[in-house]
Amino acid sequence: MRLAVMAAREKGYMGPMARRILEKVSNAFDCEVVSLENQSHHHAGHVGNPDGADDAETHFKLKVVSDAFEGKKLLERHRMVNELLKEELRETGGVHALSLDLKPSKAK
């Protein structure tokens, strides 16, 4: 995992699911920036986090800036990440909601 080389930001509880997401994304996309925010606490009582547990890992916001997105439309970028994280999204008790902010690196 190359998180030390890029601008990486984390917010909220970061357990095994968050670490798995960060590792997969950083390895797949050679990220310039990757930021993951656990927003599960905002969804207490909702599907995926019915009891409002502090250590829930059901709702995330992911921001990625990468050359891998260069020339790709927004829908294509979303498909790339959804395909990469399909196990985490399908897993029972896994990620219930994933908000994505995906941008190509700035022109050099």
N, C-alpha and C positions, 0 to 999 in steps of 0.2 A: 504494500500500500504506500503511495507516494504523498501522503497528506502533508509531510514536512516541506515539500517543495512548492506547494501551491498555497494560495490564500484559502485556508479552511476555517469555517466558523460553525460552531454548534451552539444550539440553544435548547434548554430544557433537558429532561432526562434522556440520557444516551445509554441504552442497554444493548443487548445482543442484536436486536433487529436494526437499530440505528447504525451500529457498527457494520453490520452486513451490508446495508444500503450504501454507506460511505465507501466501503471497500470495493464493492462491485462497480459503483459509478466511477470512482477515481481510477480503477484499473482499466475500465472499458473506454473512457473518453479522454484521457490525457488532459485533465481539467486545469484550466487557468485559475478558476474559482469554483469551489464547491461549498455550499452552505446547507446545513440540514437543521431544521427547527422542529422539535417535537411539540405539536399543538394539541396533544391528546387531552390535556387538562382543561382545555376550552370546550371539550365535547363530553364532559361528564354527564351521564344519563342517556347518551345517544348510543346508537348501535356501535359496537366495537369497544366501547368503554362505559358500560352501563353503571358500574359502581364508582366511577370517577377516580380510579386508582392513580396514585402519584407516579407509579412506575409503568403505566400503560404505554404501549408503543403502537398506537392504532391510527393516529392522524399526524401526518408530517407535511412540511413545506420544504421542497428541495429546490435550490438554485444552483445551476451549473452554467459556467461559461467555458466553452471548449471549441477548438478548431474543428472538432468532429461535426459540429452543427453548421459549419460554413456551407452556404448554398442550399441548405435544407429549409423547407417551409416549416412553419410552427407545428403543423399536424405531423409531419415526418419526424421532427425532434421528439414530440410526445410519444410517438410509436416506438422510437428507438429506446427510450427510457422504460416505457411500459413493458416492452419485450424483455429487456434486461432484468427487470424486477418482477416478472410474471409469477415466480414462485412466492415471493413475499406478498404479492397482491391476492393470490389465490388461497394461500395457506389459512386454514381455520385458526382463528385467533391472531391472524397476521394484520397487515396494514389494511385498514378500512377505507382511508382517504389519503390521497397523495396530491398535493398542490404543486405544480411544476412551473418554474421560471427558467427557461432554457434559452441561452443566447450564444451566438457564435462569438469567438474572440474578435477583438477590434482589429481592423486592418492594420497591417504592419507597414 
